């Protein structure tokens, strides 16, 4: 069995679950993030197998087909429903990615999630090209992990910045002041700030206090198949 058939076999019994993204002030669901679920192991296990085989195109096109199938129900309550999904930096420069994105239905807004420290100059330019020639928006994922850098963030064409859960779980007063300063700096660059990993009311209130417009986490809504989202 070749690599493509192997990965296609794994994906045939896999699906996407969707975790709601809400407007913090009102609790309104404005979008959702696609999360892989598979009987073949954890999302990390499956993605490692895809990385091993190099079948990222197979996986990404499968993901987009699931987004297309789910999109009507996802957007039933509103127009321009935000459909977040992850994309590896290397795929940004692939010739097939823009046609795949423009083929998604007009009643949803696809949002590509990328990590800021992984992008090189060519990939940043490719993201700008994607934004210019489609309705696709860009989100910087997991900001606050590793060597996150606000100066580097400014160079990336993105509408959203997703704060890593560790920032919202900061316990000490000094840590919290630091997080507030980071969020203020990001906000000056007109990025919509989304707090990840909100697991209780205290974290929701902290996210609202520091300027997060939207939020995601078990307190806001658990991942579920589209029929239950």
C-alpha positions in Angstrom: 0.0 0.0 0.0 1.4 3.4 -1.0 1.6 6.4 1.4 -1.4 8.2 -0.1 -3.7 5.1 0.2 -2.4 4.5 3.7 -3.3 8.0 4.9 -6.6 8.0 3.0 -7.5 4.8 4.8 -6.9 6.5 8.2 -8.9 9.6 7.2 -11.8 7.5 5.9 -12.7 6.6 9.5 -11.8 10.0 11.0 -13.8 13.2 11.3 -13.7 16.8 12.4 -15.2 18.0 15.7 -15.8 21.7 16.1 -15.1 23.8 19.2 -17.1 27.0 19.5 -15.5 30.4 19.4 -17.6 33.0 21.2 -17.7 36.7 21.5 -16.7 37.2 25.2 -19.0 40.2 25.9 -22.2 38.5 24.7 -21.4 34.8 24.6 -22.6 34.7 20.9 -21.0 31.9 18.9 -19.1 33.6 16.0 -17.1 30.6 14.7 -15.6 27.3 15.6 -12.2 25.5 15.2 -11.9 22.2 13.4 -10.3 19.5 15.5 -9.3 16.1 14.2 -10.8 13.0 15.8 -9.8 9.5 14.8 -10.1 5.9 16.0 -6.5 5.5 15.0 -5.1 7.5 17.9 -4.9 11.0 19.3 -4.7 13.9 16.8 -1.0 14.1 17.6 -0.6 10.4 16.7 -2.4 10.8 13.4 -0.5 14.0 12.5 2.8 12.3 13.2 1.9 9.5 10.8 0.9 12.1 8.2 4.2 13.9 8.7 6.1 10.6 8.4 4.5 9.8 5.1 4.6 13.4 3.8 1.0 13.3 2.9 0.0 16.8 4.0 -1.8 17.6 0.8 -4.0 14.5 1.2 -4.8 15.5 4.8 -5.4 19.2 4.0 -7.7 18.5 1.1 -9.6 16.0 3.2 -9.9 18.6 6.0 -11.3 21.2 3.5 -13.8 18.7 2.2 -15.0 18.1 5.7 -15.3 21.9 6.2 -17.3 22.2 3.0 -19.6 19.4 4.1 -20.1 20.8 7.6 -20.3 24.5 6.6 -24.1 24.7 5.9 -25.0 23.5 9.4 -22.2 25.6 11.0 -23.4 28.8 9.3 -27.2 28.1 9.7 -27.5 30.7 12.4 -25.5 33.5 10.8 -23.6 34.7 7.7 -19.8 34.8 7.6 -19.4 32.1 10.2 -15.6 31.8 11.0 -14.3 28.3 10.3 -10.8 28.0 11.9 -8.4 25.2 10.9 -4.7 24.7 11.1 -2.3 24.8 8.2 1.4 23.9 8.3 3.7 26.7 7.1 5.0 24.7 4.2 1.5 24.4 2.7 1.1 28.1 2.4 3.4 28.2 -0.6 1.8 25.2 -2.4 0.2 25.9 -5.7 -3.0 23.9 -4.8 -3.8 25.7 -1.6 -5.4 28.9 -3.0 -7.8 27.1 -5.4 -8.8 24.8 -2.5 -9.6 27.8 -0.3 -11.5 29.7 -3.0 -13.7 26.6 -3.6 -15.1 26.8 0.0 -18.7 28.1 0.2 -19.2 31.8 0.3 -21.4 31.7 3.5 -18.4 30.8 5.7 -15.1 32.7 6.2 -12.2 30.3 6.4 -9.5 31.2 8.9 -6.1 29.6 8.6 -4.2 29.1 11.8 -0.4 29.3 11.7 2.3 29.7 14.3 4.2 32.9 14.0 7.7 31.6 14.8 7.6 28.9 12.1 7.0 31.2 9.2 9.8 32.4 6.9 9.7 35.3 4.5 8.4 33.3 1.5 5.6 31.8 3.6 4.6 35.2 4.9 4.4 36.5 1.4 2.3 33.5 0.4 -0.1 34.3 3.2 -0.5 37.8 1.9 -1.2 36.4 -1.5 -3.9 34.1 -0.1 -5.5 37.0 1.7 -5.5 39.2 -1.4 -7.1 36.6 -3.7 -9.6 34.9 -1.5 -11.9 35.6 1.5 -9.5 33.7 3.8 -8.4 35.3 7.0 -5.3 34.5 9.0 -4.9 33.7 12.7 -1.6 33.5 14.6 -2.0 30.4 16.9 -0.5 29.7 20.3 1.0 33.2 20.8 2.9 33.3 24.0 4.7 29.9 23.6 8.3 29.3 22.7 10.0 32.5 21.6 6.9 34.5 20.6 7.9 38.0 19.4 5.7 41.0 18.9 8.0 42.5 16.3 7.8 39.3 14.3 4.1 39.3 14.8 3.8 42.7 13.1 5.4 41.3 9.9 2.7 38.6 9.5 -0.5 39.5 7.7 -3.1 38.4 10.2 -6.5 39.4 11.5 -6.5 37.3 14.7 -4.0 36.5 17.4 -4.9 33.5 19.6 -3.3 33.8 23.0 -1.9 30.5 24.4 -3.8 29.1 27.3 -0.8 29.6 29.6 -1.2 33.4 29.4 -4.8 33.3 30.6 -3.8 30.9 33.4 -1.2 33.3 34.8 -1.5 33.2 38.6 0.6 36.0 40.1 -0.2 39.7 39.9 3.2 40.4 38.2 2.5 37.8 35.5 -1.0 39.2 34.9 0.4 42.7 34.4 2.9 41.3 31.9 0.1 39.6 30.0 -2.0 42.8 30.0 1.0 44.6 28.5 1.4 42.0 25.8 -2.2 42.2 24.8 -2.2 46.0 24.7 0.8 45.9 22.4 -0.9 43.4 20.1 -4.1 45.5 20.1 -2.3 48.6 18.9 -1.7 46.7 15.6 -5.5 46.2 15.1 -5.5 42.4 15.6 -8.6 40.8 17.0 -7.4 39.0 20.2 -8.8 35.5 21.0 -8.1 33.8 24.3 -7.6 30.1 24.2 -8.1 27.4 26.8 -10.7 29.3 28.9 -11.8 26.6 31.4 -13.6 28.6 34.1 -15.4 31.9 34.8 -12.3 33.5 36.4 -10.3 33.0 33.2 -13.2 34.3 31.1 -13.3 37.5 33.2 -9.5 37.9 33.0 -9.7 37.4 29.2 -12.3 40.1 29.0 -10.4 42.4 31.3 -7.2 42.3 29.3 -9.0 43.0 26.0 -9.8 39.6 24.4 -12.7 40.1 22.0 -13.4 36.4 21.6 -12.6 33.2 23.5 -12.4 29.5 23.2 -12.2 26.7 25.7 -14.3 24.2 27.6 -16.1 26.9 29.6 -17.2 28.5 26.3 -18.1 25.2 24.6 -16.7 21.7 24.2 -15.7 20.2 20.8 -18.5 18.2 19.2 -19.5 16.9 15.8 -21.2 19.5 13.6 -24.7 18.3 14.4 -24.2 19.1 18.1 -22.1 22.3 17.7 
